Amino acid sequence: MAGHFELKKAKNGEFFFNLVAGNGQGILKSEMYSSRSAAENGIASVQKNCGEDSQFECKESNNGKAYFVLKAKNHQVIGQSQMYESEAGCANGIESVKTNGCSEVIKDLTAE
């Protein structure tokens, strides 16, 4: 099963999306957007940038766990991964975004 995007609305009225792998695991969470159209543009940016290694950046959190961000061409962060126990896990997460990020399936969960 291929991955998909889930478009959601936060309690504060802002919008965000998650990229979900085919196995149901969340692999990338977006920043918060003030409008639905801005969040949809964020999804389009993931679809456009997910295939390029140079758009990913691995980082280390304060607690020593690895995570990555996906950046647009203008260097703005589009989304962030979960925390991983190792750099290898982080690398696997990037590969999953590269595989699933091109998905055109967007599940609109804003009404929930």
Steps between C-alpha positions, in 0.01 A plus 500: 500500500631844410534791736266797525462843652254581776383860507380601847373801690639572847283612793633854457365511142836461327566230243775238474568176321665169567665275245407141584684197360316208347530310830309777682806648672526880508831600342481879462300769678466849362525837663173676587337708227248780542291386203397182326647617170837565667498143638412367154794697361716332765388159375588604144842607626559157657399335173742725311800480737485147646709342227809713555754396765619860533160607637530275807699588809571258785516658844544397861252601768592620848443149634742349246240348269529536123235663280485668161336795336395540138566846360368682196735657247476829696639310805173525692410188699199321350482217752676311775530132579444315822794435730717198423731305729780500242627673188422180310134533602508860386644395163224240464242771574642719225481209255136448600419868430678471165285195418166627634528878460404497133155365587210695356256349750385766749252395767307803619448457875424868570136429583582253778 
